[in-house]
Amino acid sequence: ERWAGLGDVRNYRQHRTVADEALITYEPPVPLTPAQEKRLEESTATLQEYSVIAWATKSLQENVLADGLTLADA
């Protein structure tokens, strides 16, 4: 049931960016439960951590800051 809304075009919105590009967002028809919100936050944090680790590893291997992040952002 949670994923059923992904197949419905009515759950998507188009927005314009400052650079006049199209940005498509998904608005779920049923909001997440507090437990699902917490799990999403935890998963997002974990993915961000893995991204920083991959960036750092690549930077160390190449002996130069890799593209994608600044040192301050990492």
mmCIF file of the N, C-alpha and C atoms, coordinates in Angstrom:
data_MODEL
# 
_entry.id   MODEL 
# 
loop_
_atom_site.group_PDB 
_atom_site.id 
_atom_site.type_symbol 
_atom_site.label_atom_id 
_atom_site.label_alt_id 
_atom_site.label_comp_id 
_atom_site.label_asym_id 
_atom_site.label_entity_id 
_atom_site.label_seq_id 
_atom_site.pdbx_PDB_ins_code 
_atom_site.Cartn_x 
_atom_site.Cartn_y 
_atom_site.Cartn_z 
_atom_site.occupancy 
_atom_site.B_iso_or_equiv 
_atom_site.pdbx_formal_charge 
_atom_site.auth_seq_id 
_atom_site.auth_comp_id 
_atom_site.auth_asym_id 
_atom_site.auth_atom_id 
_atom_site.pdbx_PDB_model_num 
ATOM 1   N N  . GLU A 1 1  ? 0.811  -1.195 0.000   1.00 0.00 ? 1  GLU A N  1 
ATOM 2   C CA . GLU A 1 1  ? 0.000  0.000  0.000   1.00 0.00 ? 1  GLU A CA 1 
ATOM 3   C C  . GLU A 1 1  ? 0.857  1.263  0.000   1.00 0.00 ? 1  GLU A C  1 
ATOM 4   N N  . ARG A 1 2  ? 1.961  1.226  0.737   1.00 0.00 ? 2  ARG A N  1 
ATOM 5   C CA . ARG A 1 2  ? 2.805  2.423  0.845   1.00 0.00 ? 2  ARG A CA 1 
ATOM 6   C C  . ARG A 1 2  ? 3.322  2.868  -0.521  1.00 0.00 ? 2  ARG A C  1 
ATOM 7   N N  . TRP A 1 3  ? 3.621  1.926  -1.408  1.00 0.00 ? 3  TRP A N  1 
ATOM 8   C CA . TRP A 1 3  ? 4.224  2.250  -2.700  1.00 0.00 ? 3  TRP A CA 1 
ATOM 9   C C  . TRP A 1 3  ? 3.210  2.439  -3.808  1.00 0.00 ? 3  TRP A C  1 
ATOM 10  N N  . ALA A 1 4  ? 1.957  2.153  -3.572  1.00 0.00 ? 4  ALA A N  1 
ATOM 11  C CA . ALA A 1 4  ? 0.941  2.229  -4.622  1.00 0.00 ? 4  ALA A CA 1 
ATOM 12  C C  . ALA A 1 4  ? 0.827  3.629  -5.211  1.00 0.00 ? 4  ALA A C  1 
ATOM 13  N N  . GLY A 1 5  ? 1.009  4.652  -4.402  1.00 0.00 ? 5  GLY A N  1 
ATOM 14  C CA . GLY A 1 5  ? 0.881  6.026  -4.878  1.00 0.00 ? 5  GLY A CA 1 
ATOM 15  C C  . GLY A 1 5  ? 1.936  6.436  -5.883  1.00 0.00 ? 5  GLY A C  1 
ATOM 16  N N  . LEU A 1 6  ? 3.054  5.699  -5.944  1.00 0.00 ? 6  LEU A N  1 
ATOM 17  C CA . LEU A 1 6  ? 4.116  6.038  -6.895  1.00 0.00 ? 6  LEU A CA 1 
ATOM 18  C C  . LEU A 1 6  ? 3.660  5.907  -8.341  1.00 0.00 ? 6  LEU A C  1 
ATOM 19  N N  . GLY A 1 7  ? 2.693  5.047  -8.585  1.00 0.00 ? 7  GLY A N  1 
ATOM 20  C CA . GLY A 1 7  ? 2.235  4.820  -9.952  1.00 0.00 ? 7  GLY A CA 1 
ATOM 21  C C  . GLY A 1 7  ? 1.134  5.755  -10.403 1.00 0.00 ? 7  GLY A C  1 
ATOM 22  N N  . ASP A 1 8  ? 0.742  6.689  -9.553  1.00 0.00 ? 8  ASP A N  1 
ATOM 23  C CA . ASP A 1 8  ? -0.353 7.605  -9.889  1.00 0.00 ? 8  ASP A CA 1 
ATOM 24  C C  . ASP A 1 8  ? 0.206  8.982  -10.209 1.00 0.00 ? 8  ASP A C  1 
ATOM 25  N N  . VAL A 1 9  ? 0.024  9.421  -11.437 1.00 0.00 ? 9  VAL A N  1 
ATOM 26  C CA . VAL A 1 9  ? 0.576  10.698 -11.896 1.00 0.00 ? 9  VAL A CA 1 
ATOM 27  C C  . VAL A 1 9  ? 0.009  11.882 -11.106 1.00 0.00 ? 9  VAL A C  1 
ATOM 28  N N  . ARG A 1 10 ? -1.125 11.723 -10.489 1.00 0.00 ? 10 ARG A N  1 
ATOM 29  C CA . ARG A 1 10 ? -1.736 12.823 -9.710  1.00 0.00 ? 10 ARG A CA 1 
ATOM 30  C C  . ARG A 1 10 ? -0.944 13.140 -8.441  1.00 0.00 ? 10 ARG A C  1 
ATOM 31  N N  . ASN A 1 11 ? -0.024 12.265 -8.064  1.00 0.00 ? 11 ASN A N  1 
ATOM 32  C CA . ASN A 1 11 ? 0.770  12.482 -6.853  1.00 0.00 ? 11 ASN A CA 1 
ATOM 33  C C  . ASN A 1 11 ? 2.090  13.201 -7.129  1.00 0.00 ? 11 ASN A C  1 
ATOM 34  N N  . TYR A 1 12 ? 2.257  13.685 -8.341  1.00 0.00 ? 12 TYR A N  1 
ATOM 35  C CA . TYR A 1 12 ? 3.486  14.378 -8.722  1.00 0.00 ? 12 TYR A CA 1 
ATOM 36  C C  . TYR A 1 12 ? 3.184  15.834 -9.039  1.00 0.00 ? 12 TYR A C  1 
ATOM 37  N N  . ARG A 1 13 ? 4.144  16.699 -8.703  1.00 0.00 ? 13 ARG A N  1 
ATOM 38  C CA . ARG A 1 13 ? 4.014  18.128 -8.970  1.00 0.00 ? 13 ARG A CA 1 
ATOM 39  C C  . ARG A 1 13 ? 5.244  18.601 -9.726  1.00 0.00 ? 13 ARG A C  1 
ATOM 40  N N  . GLN A 1 14 ? 5.028  19.567 -10.618 1.00 0.00 ? 14 GLN A N  1 
ATOM 41  C CA . GLN A 1 14 ? 6.144  20.164 -11.349 1.00 0.00 ? 14 GLN A CA 1 
ATOM 42  C C  . GLN A 1 14 ? 6.372  21.568 -10.803 1.00 0.00 ? 14 GLN A C  1 
ATOM 43  N N  . HIS A 1 15 ? 7.633  21.875 -10.540 1.00 0.00 ? 15 HIS A N  1 
ATOM 44  C CA . HIS A 1 15 ? 8.035  23.194 -10.047 1.00 0.00 ? 15 HIS A CA 1 
ATOM 45  C C  . HIS A 1 15 ? 9.137  23.703 -10.962 1.00 0.00 ? 15 HIS A C  1 
ATOM 46  N N  . ARG A 1 16 ? 9.292  25.003 -11.017 1.00 0.00 ? 16 ARG A N  1 
ATOM 47  C CA . ARG A 1 16 ? 10.375 25.616 -11.779 1.00 0.00 ? 16 ARG A CA 1 
ATOM 48  C C  . ARG A 1 16 ? 11.467 26.060 -10.820 1.00 0.00 ? 16 ARG A C  1 
ATOM 49  N N  . THR A 1 17 ? 12.716 25.819 -11.204 1.00 0.00 ? 17 THR A N  1 
ATOM 50  C CA . THR A 1 17 ? 13.849 26.239 -10.388 1.00 0.00 ? 17 THR A CA 1 
ATOM 51  C C  . THR A 1 17 ? 14.266 27.645 -10.800 1.00 0.00 ? 17 THR A C  1 
ATOM 52  N N  . VAL A 1 18 ? 15.206 28.210 -10.069 1.00 0.00 ? 18 VAL A N  1 
ATOM 53  C CA . VAL A 1 18 ? 15.728 29.537 -10.395 1.00 0.00 ? 18 VAL A CA 1 
ATOM 54  C C  . VAL A 1 18 ? 16.345 29.532 -11.786 1.00 0.00 ? 18 VAL A C  1 
ATOM 55  N N  . ALA A 1 19 ? 16.958 28.417 -12.168 1.00 0.00 ? 19 ALA A N  1 
ATOM 56  C CA . ALA A 1 19 ? 17.594 28.293 -13.488 1.00 0.00 ? 19 ALA A CA 1 
ATOM 57  C C  . ALA A 1 19 ? 16.577 27.911 -14.561 1.00 0.00 ? 19 ALA A C  1 
ATOM 58  N N  . ASP A 1 20 ? 15.283 28.014 -14.248 1.00 0.00 ? 20 ASP A N  1 
ATOM 59  C CA . ASP A 1 20 ? 14.182 27.693 -15.155 1.00 0.00 ? 20 ASP A CA 1 
ATOM 60  C C  . ASP A 1 20 ? 14.232 26.241 -15.640 1.00 0.00 ? 20 ASP A C  1 
ATOM 61  N N  . GLU A 1 21 ? 14.595 25.358 -14.725 1.00 0.00 ? 21 GLU A N  1 
ATOM 62  C CA . GLU A 1 21 ? 14.561 23.926 -14.998 1.00 0.00 ? 21 GLU A CA 1 
ATOM 63  C C  . GLU A 1 21 ? 13.320 23.347 -14.341 1.00 0.00 ? 21 GLU A C  1 
ATOM 64  N N  . ALA A 1 22 ? 12.868 22.216 -14.839 1.00 0.00 ? 22 ALA A N  1 
ATOM 65  C CA . ALA A 1 22 ? 11.705 21.550 -14.254 1.00 0.00 ? 22 ALA A CA 1 
ATOM 66  C C  . ALA A 1 22 ? 12.157 20.630 -13.119 1.00 0.00 ? 22 ALA A C  1 
ATOM 67  N N  . LEU A 1 23 ? 11.508 20.756 -11.987 1.00 0.00 ? 23 LEU A N  1 
ATOM 68  C CA . LEU A 1 23 ? 11.763 19.902 -10.835 1.00 0.00 ? 23 LEU A CA 1 
ATOM 69  C C  . LEU A 1 23 ? 10.473 19.163 -10.534 1.00 0.00 ? 23 LEU A C  1 
ATOM 70  N N  . ILE A 1 24 ? 10.535 17.839 -10.545 1.00 0.00 ? 24 ILE A N  1 
ATOM 71  C CA . ILE A 1 24 ? 9.356  17.014 -10.279 1.00 0.00 ? 24 ILE A CA 1 
ATOM 72  C C  . ILE A 1 24 ? 9.459  16.475 -8.863  1.00 0.00 ? 24 ILE A C  1 
ATOM 73  N N  . THR A 1 25 ? 8.405  16.662 -8.078  1.00 0.00 ? 25 THR A N  1 
ATOM 74  C CA . THR A 1 25 ? 8.375  16.151 -6.711  1.00 0.00 ? 25 THR A CA 1 
ATOM 75  C C  . THR A 1 25 ? 7.205  15.193 -6.554  1.00 0.00 ? 25 THR A C  1 
ATOM 76  N N  . TYR A 1 26 ? 7.374  14.289 -5.630  1.00 0.00 ? 26 TYR A N  1 
ATOM 77  C CA . TYR A 1 26 ? 6.335  13.309 -5.320  1.00 0.00 ? 26 TYR A CA 1 
ATOM 78  C C  . TYR A 1 26 ? 5.696  13.689 -3.999  1.00 0.00 ? 26 TYR A C  1 
ATOM 79  N N  . GLU A 1 27 ? 4.390  13.702 -3.965  1.00 0.00 ? 27 GLU A N  1 
ATOM 80  C CA . GLU A 1 27 ? 3.643  13.973 -2.744  1.00 0.00 ? 27 GLU A CA 1 
ATOM 81  C C  . GLU A 1 27 ? 2.796  12.750 -2.435  1.00 0.00 ? 27 GLU A C  1 
ATOM 82  N N  . PRO A 1 28 ? 3.201  11.961 -1.440  1.00 0.00 ? 28 PRO A N  1 
ATOM 83  C CA . PRO A 1 28 ? 2.470  10.729 -1.142  1.00 0.00 ? 28 PRO A CA 1 
ATOM 84  C C  . PRO A 1 28 ? 1.031  11.034 -0.723  1.00 0.00 ? 28 PRO A C  1 
ATOM 85  N N  . PRO A 1 29 ? 0.088  10.212 -1.183  1.00 0.00 ? 29 PRO A N  1 
ATOM 86  C CA . PRO A 1 29 ? -1.311 10.447 -0.844  1.00 0.00 ? 29 PRO A CA 1 
ATOM 87  C C  . PRO A 1 29 ? -1.610 10.200 0.629   1.00 0.00 ? 29 PRO A C  1 
ATOM 88  N N  . VAL A 1 30 ? -0.807 9.372  1.285   1.00 0.00 ? 30 VAL A N  1 
ATOM 89  C CA . VAL A 1 30 ? -0.970 9.079  2.706   1.00 0.00 ? 30 VAL A CA 1 
ATOM 90  C C  . VAL A 1 30 ? 0.335  9.481  3.400   1.00 0.00 ? 30 VAL A C  1 
ATOM 91  N N  . PRO A 1 31 ? 0.276  10.370 4.377   1.00 0.00 ? 31 PRO A N  1 
ATOM 92  C CA . PRO A 1 31 ? 1.522  10.785 5.046   1.00 0.00 ? 31 PRO A CA 1 
ATOM 93  C C  . PRO A 1 31 ? 2.185  9.630  5.791   1.00 0.00 ? 31 PRO A C  1 
ATOM 94  N N  . LEU A 1 32 ? 3.487  9.775  5.988   1.00 0.00 ? 32 LEU A N  1 
ATOM 95  C CA . LEU A 1 32 ? 4.234  8.761  6.727   1.00 0.00 ? 32 LEU A CA 1 
ATOM 96  C C  . LEU A 1 32 ? 3.842  8.786  8.199   1.00 0.00 ? 32 LEU A C  1 
ATOM 97  N N  . THR A 1 33 ? 3.896  7.636  8.817   1.00 0.00 ? 33 THR A N  1 
ATOM 98  C CA . THR A 1 33 ? 3.664  7.550  10.253  1.00 0.00 ? 33 THR A CA 1 
ATOM 99  C C  . THR A 1 33 ? 4.906  8.097  10.965  1.00 0.00 ? 33 THR A C  1 
ATOM 100 N N  . PRO A 1 34 ? 4.803  8.451  12.243  1.00 0.00 ? 34 PRO A N  1 
ATOM 101 C CA . PRO A 1 34 ? 5.995  8.905  12.965  1.00 0.00 ? 34 PRO A CA 1 
ATOM 102 C C  . PRO A 1 34 ? 7.139  7.877  12.929  1.00 0.00 ? 34 PRO A C  1 
ATOM 103 N N  . ALA A 1 35 ? 6.810  6.606  13.014  1.00 0.00 ? 35 ALA A N  1 
ATOM 104 C CA . ALA A 1 35 ? 7.849  5.566  12.952  1.00 0.00 ? 35 ALA A CA 1 
ATOM 105 C C  . ALA A 1 35 ? 8.512  5.551  11.576  1.00 0.00 ? 35 ALA A C  1 
ATOM 106 N N  . GLN A 1 36 ? 7.726  5.722  10.517  1.00 0.00 ? 36 GLN A N  1 
ATOM 107 C CA . GLN A 1 36 ? 8.285  5.747  9.166   1.00 0.00 ? 36 GLN A CA 1 
ATOM 108 C C  . GLN A 1 36 ? 9.131  6.996  8.956   1.00 0.00 ? 36 GLN A C  1 
ATOM 109 N N  . GLU A 1 37 ? 8.693  8.126  9.500   1.00 0.00 ? 37 GLU A N  1 
ATOM 110 C CA . GLU A 1 37 ? 9.476  9.369  9.413   1.00 0.00 ? 37 GLU A CA 1 
ATOM 111 C C  . GLU A 1 37 ? 10.839 9.180  10.076  1.00 0.00 ? 37 GLU A C  1 
ATOM 112 N N  . LYS A 1 38 ? 10.842 8.563  11.259  1.00 0.00 ? 38 LYS A N  1 
ATOM 113 C CA . LYS A 1 38 ? 12.092 8.334  11.973  1.00 0.00 ? 38 LYS A CA 1 
ATOM 114 C C  . LYS A 1 38 ? 13.011 7.414  11.181  1.00 0.00 ? 38 LYS A C  1 
ATOM 115 N N  . ARG A 1 39 ? 12.447 6.365  10.619  1.00 0.00 ? 39 ARG A N  1 
ATOM 116 C CA . ARG A 1 39 ? 13.250 5.425  9.824   1.00 0.00 ? 39 ARG A CA 1 
ATOM 117 C C  . ARG A 1 39 ? 13.830 6.125  8.596   1.00 0.00 ? 39 ARG A C  1 
ATOM 118 N N  . LEU A 1 40 ? 13.034 6.982  7.952   1.00 0.00 ? 40 LEU A N  1 
ATOM 119 C CA . LEU A 1 40 ? 13.504 7.734  6.793   1.00 0.00 ? 40 LEU A CA 1 
ATOM 120 C C  . LEU A 1 40 ? 14.659 8.650  7.179   1.00 0.00 ? 40 LEU A C  1 
ATOM 121 N N  . GLU A 1 41 ? 14.524 9.358  8.294   1.00 0.00 ? 41 GLU A N  1 
ATOM 122 C CA . GLU A 1 41 ? 15.601 10.240 8.762   1.00 0.00 ? 41 GLU A CA 1 
ATOM 123 C C  . GLU A 1 41 ? 16.878 9.454  9.042   1.00 0.00 ? 41 GLU A C  1 
ATOM 124 N N  . GLU A 1 42 ? 16.739 8.311  9.695   1.00 0.00 ? 42 GLU A N  1 
ATOM 125 C CA . GLU A 1 42 ? 17.908 7.490  10.011  1.00 0.00 ? 42 GLU A CA 1 
ATOM 126 C C  . GLU A 1 42 ? 18.560 6.946  8.740   1.00 0.00 ? 42 GLU A C  1 
ATOM 127 N N  . SER A 1 43 ? 17.753 6.502  7.799   1.00 0.00 ? 43 SER A N  1 
ATOM 128 C CA . SER A 1 43 ? 18.279 5.976  6.531   1.00 0.00 ? 43 SER A CA 1 
ATOM 129 C C  . SER A 1 43 ? 18.978 7.065  5.742   1.00 0.00 ? 43 SER A C  1 
ATOM 130 N N  . THR A 1 44 ? 18.394 8.250  5.722   1.00 0.00 ? 44 THR A N  1 
ATOM 131 C CA . THR A 1 44 ? 18.996 9.374  5.012   1.00 0.00 ? 44 THR A CA 1 
ATOM 132 C C  . THR A 1 44 ? 20.343 9.736  5.618   1.00 0.00 ? 44 THR A C  1 
ATOM 133 N N  . ALA A 1 45 ? 20.412 9.779  6.940   1.00 0.00 ? 45 ALA A N  1 
ATOM 134 C CA . ALA A 1 45 ? 21.675 10.088 7.616   1.00 0.00 ? 45 ALA A CA 1 
ATOM 135 C C  . ALA A 1 45 ? 22.737 9.039  7.297   1.00 0.00 ? 45 ALA A C  1 
ATOM 136 N N  . THR A 1 46 ? 22.348 7.779  7.299   1.00 0.00 ? 46 THR A N  1 
ATOM 137 C CA . THR A 1 46 ? 23.295 6.705  6.988   1.00 0.00 ? 46 THR A CA 1 
ATOM 138 C C  . THR A 1 46 ? 23.812 6.829  5.559   1.00 0.00 ? 46 THR A C  1 
ATOM 139 N N  . LEU A 1 47 ? 22.921 7.095  4.618   1.00 0.00 ? 47 LEU A N  1 
ATOM 140 C CA . LEU A 1 47 ? 23.338 7.254  3.217   1.00 0.00 ? 47 LEU A CA 1 
ATOM 141 C C  . LEU A 1 47 ? 24.277 8.448  3.054   1.00 0.00 ? 47 LEU A C  1 
ATOM 142 N N  . GLN A 1 48 ? 24.006 9.528  3.763   1.00 0.00 ? 48 GLN A N  1 
ATOM 143 C CA . GLN A 1 48 ? 24.889 10.692 3.702   1.00 0.00 ? 48 GLN A CA 1 
ATOM 144 C C  . GLN A 1 48 ? 26.266 10.357 4.267   1.00 0.00 ? 48 GLN A C  1 
ATOM 145 N N  . GLU A 1 49 ? 26.290 9.590  5.337   1.00 0.00 ? 49 GLU A N  1 
ATOM 146 C CA . GLU A 1 49 ? 27.568 9.177  5.916   1.00 0.00 ? 49 GLU A CA 1 
ATOM 147 C C  . GLU A 1 49 ? 28.360 8.324  4.930   1.00 0.00 ? 49 GLU A C  1 
ATOM 148 N N  . TYR A 1 50 ? 27.698 7.379  4.285   1.00 0.00 ? 50 TYR A N  1 
ATOM 149 C CA . TYR A 1 50 ? 28.377 6.545  3.297   1.00 0.00 ? 50 TYR A CA 1 
ATOM 150 C C  . TYR A 1 50 ? 28.895 7.380  2.135   1.00 0.00 ? 50 TYR A C  1 
ATOM 151 N N  . SER A 1 51 ? 28.139 8.388  1.740   1.00 0.00 ? 51 SER A N  1 
ATOM 152 C CA . SER A 1 51 ? 28.564 9.266  0.661   1.00 0.00 ? 51 SER A CA 1 
ATOM 153 C C  . SER A 1 51 ? 29.841 10.016 1.038   1.00 0.00 ? 51 SER A C  1 
ATOM 154 N N  . VAL A 1 52 ? 29.901 10.510 2.259   1.00 0.00 ? 52 VAL A N  1 
ATOM 155 C CA . VAL A 1 52 ? 31.097 11.214 2.715   1.00 0.00 ? 52 VAL A CA 1 
ATOM 156 C C  . VAL A 1 52 ? 32.284 10.259 2.796   1.00 0.00 ? 52 VAL A C  1 
ATOM 157 N N  . ILE A 1 53 ? 32.051 9.054  3.276   1.00 0.00 ? 53 ILE A N  1 
ATOM 158 C CA . ILE A 1 53 ? 33.136 8.067  3.351   1.00 0.00 ? 53 ILE A CA 1 
ATOM 159 C C  . ILE A 1 53 ? 33.664 7.744  1.956   1.00 0.00 ? 53 ILE A C  1 
ATOM 160 N N  . ALA A 1 54 ? 32.768 7.566  0.997   1.00 0.00 ? 54 ALA A N  1 
ATOM 161 C CA . ALA A 1 54 ? 33.197 7.285  -0.382  1.00 0.00 ? 54 ALA A CA 1 
ATOM 162 C C  . ALA A 1 54 ? 33.974 8.468  -0.950  1.00 0.00 ? 54 ALA A C  1 
ATOM 163 N N  . TRP A 1 55 ? 33.494 9.682  -0.692  1.00 0.00 ? 55 TRP A N  1 
ATOM 164 C CA . TRP A 1 55 ? 34.192 10.884 -1.160  1.00 0.00 ? 55 TRP A CA 1 
ATOM 165 C C  . TRP A 1 55 ? 35.583 10.973 -0.544  1.00 0.00 ? 55 TRP A C  1 
ATOM 166 N N  . ALA A 1 56 ? 35.679 10.730 0.764   1.00 0.00 ? 56 ALA A N  1 
ATOM 167 C CA . ALA A 1 56 ? 36.969 10.801 1.452   1.00 0.00 ? 56 ALA A CA 1 
ATOM 168 C C  . ALA A 1 56 ? 37.931 9.738  0.928   1.00 0.00 ? 56 ALA A C  1 
ATOM 169 N N  . THR A 1 57 ? 37.429 8.535  0.721   1.00 0.00 ? 57 THR A N  1 
ATOM 170 C CA . THR A 1 57 ? 38.263 7.452  0.207   1.00 0.00 ? 57 THR A CA 1 
ATOM 171 C C  . THR A 1 57 ? 38.806 7.810  -1.171  1.00 0.00 ? 57 THR A C  1 
ATOM 172 N N  . LYS A 1 58 ? 37.937 8.323  -2.034  1.00 0.00 ? 58 LYS A N  1 
ATOM 173 C CA . LYS A 1 58 ? 38.377 8.709  -3.382  1.00 0.00 ? 58 LYS A CA 1 
ATOM 174 C C  . LYS A 1 58 ? 39.389 9.846  -3.304  1.00 0.00 ? 58 LYS A C  1 
ATOM 175 N N  . SER A 1 59 ? 39.137 10.816 -2.435  1.00 0.00 ? 59 SER A N  1 
ATOM 176 C CA . SER A 1 59 ? 40.068 11.934 -2.283  1.00 0.00 ? 59 SER A CA 1 
ATOM 177 C C  . SER A 1 59 ? 41.444 11.446 -1.825  1.00 0.00 ? 59 SER A C  1 
ATOM 178 N N  . LEU A 1 60 ? 41.467 10.521 -0.870  1.00 0.00 ? 60 LEU A N  1 
ATOM 179 C CA . LEU A 1 60 ? 42.735 9.996  -0.382  1.00 0.00 ? 60 LEU A CA 1 
ATOM 180 C C  . LEU A 1 60 ? 43.464 9.181  -1.445  1.00 0.00 ? 60 LEU A C  1 
ATOM 181 N N  . GLN A 1 61 ? 42.704 8.411  -2.216  1.00 0.00 ? 61 GLN A N  1 
ATOM 182 C CA . GLN A 1 61 ? 43.319 7.596  -3.268  1.00 0.00 ? 61 GLN A CA 1 
ATOM 183 C C  . GLN A 1 61 ? 43.947 8.475  -4.346  1.00 0.00 ? 61 GLN A C  1 
ATOM 184 N N  . GLU A 1 62 ? 43.282 9.587  -4.669  1.00 0.00 ? 62 GLU A N  1 
ATOM 185 C CA . GLU A 1 62 ? 43.769 10.465 -5.735  1.00 0.00 ? 62 GLU A CA 1 
ATOM 186 C C  . GLU A 1 62 ? 44.673 11.579 -5.209  1.00 0.00 ? 62 GLU A C  1 
ATOM 187 N N  . ASN A 1 63 ? 44.787 11.676 -3.876  1.00 0.00 ? 63 ASN A N  1 
ATOM 188 C CA . ASN A 1 63 ? 45.600 12.698 -3.229  1.00 0.00 ? 63 ASN A CA 1 
ATOM 189 C C  . ASN A 1 63 ? 45.168 14.115 -3.618  1.00 0.00 ? 63 ASN A C  1 
ATOM 190 N N  . VAL A 1 64 ? 43.873 14.276 -3.821  1.00 0.00 ? 64 VAL A N  1 
ATOM 191 C CA . VAL A 1 64 ? 43.276 15.573 -4.145  1.00 0.00 ? 64 VAL A CA 1 
ATOM 192 C C  . VAL A 1 64 ? 41.803 15.485 -3.752  1.00 0.00 ? 64 VAL A C  1 
ATOM 193 N N  . LEU A 1 65 ? 41.206 16.615 -3.395  1.00 0.00 ? 65 LEU A N  1 
ATOM 194 C CA . LEU A 1 65 ? 39.795 16.608 -3.032  1.00 0.00 ? 65 LEU A CA 1 
ATOM 195 C C  . LEU A 1 65 ? 38.966 16.227 -4.252  1.00 0.00 ? 65 LEU A C  1 
ATOM 196 N N  . ALA A 1 66 ? 38.167 15.196 -4.110  1.00 0.00 ? 66 ALA A N  1 
ATOM 197 C CA . ALA A 1 66 ? 37.324 14.717 -5.209  1.00 0.00 ? 66 ALA A CA 1 
ATOM 198 C C  . ALA A 1 66 ? 36.160 15.685 -5.433  1.00 0.00 ? 66 ALA A C  1 
ATOM 199 N N  . ASP A 1 67 ? 35.616 15.643 -6.619  1.00 0.00 ? 67 ASP A N  1 
ATOM 200 C CA . ASP A 1 67 ? 34.444 16.459 -6.944  1.00 0.00 ? 67 ASP A CA 1 
ATOM 201 C C  . ASP A 1 67 ? 33.244 15.956 -6.142  1.00 0.00 ? 67 ASP A C  1 
ATOM 202 N N  . GLY A 1 68 ? 32.286 16.820 -5.956  1.00 0.00 ? 68 GLY A N  1 
ATOM 203 C CA . GLY A 1 68 ? 31.039 16.421 -5.323  1.00 0.00 ? 68 GLY A CA 1 
ATOM 204 C C  . GLY A 1 68 ? 30.812 17.055 -3.969  1.00 0.00 ? 68 GLY A C  1 
ATOM 205 N N  . LEU A 1 69 ? 31.864 17.224 -3.185  1.00 0.00 ? 69 LEU A N  1 
ATOM 206 C CA . LEU A 1 69 ? 31.750 17.848 -1.866  1.00 0.00 ? 69 LEU A CA 1 
ATOM 207 C C  . LEU A 1 69 ? 32.933 18.775 -1.655  1.00 0.00 ? 69 LEU A C  1 
ATOM 208 N N  . THR A 1 70 ? 32.741 19.745 -0.794  1.00 0.00 ? 70 THR A N  1 
ATOM 209 C CA . THR A 1 70 ? 33.865 20.523 -0.317  1.00 0.00 ? 70 THR A CA 1 
ATOM 210 C C  . THR A 1 70 ? 34.297 19.921 1.003   1.00 0.00 ? 70 THR A C  1 
ATOM 211 N N  . LEU A 1 71 ? 35.462 20.270 1.444   1.00 0.00 ? 71 LEU A N  1 
ATOM 212 C CA . LEU A 1 71 ? 35.938 19.758 2.721   1.00 0.00 ? 71 LEU A CA 1 
ATOM 213 C C  . LEU A 1 71 ? 35.025 20.204 3.849   1.00 0.00 ? 71 LEU A C  1 
ATOM 214 N N  . ALA A 1 72 ? 34.563 21.447 3.784   1.00 0.00 ? 72 ALA A N  1 
ATOM 215 C CA . ALA A 1 72 ? 33.655 21.965 4.814   1.00 0.00 ? 72 ALA A CA 1 
ATOM 216 C C  . ALA A 1 72 ? 32.325 21.206 4.819   1.00 0.00 ? 72 ALA A C  1 
ATOM 217 N N  . ASP A 1 73 ? 31.790 20.884 3.648   1.00 0.00 ? 73 ASP A N  1 
ATOM 218 C CA . ASP A 1 73 ? 30.538 20.141 3.571   1.00 0.00 ? 73 ASP A CA 1 
ATOM 219 C C  . ASP A 1 73 ? 30.691 18.722 4.097   1.00 0.00 ? 73 ASP A C  1 
ATOM 220 N N  . ALA A 1 74 ? 31.843 18.132 3.812   1.00 0.00 ? 74 ALA A N  1 
ATOM 221 C CA . ALA A 1 74 ? 32.089 16.757 4.279   1.00 0.00 ? 74 ALA A CA 1 
ATOM 222 C C  . ALA A 1 74 ? 32.139 16.744 5.784   1.00 0.00 ? 74 ALA A C  1 
# 
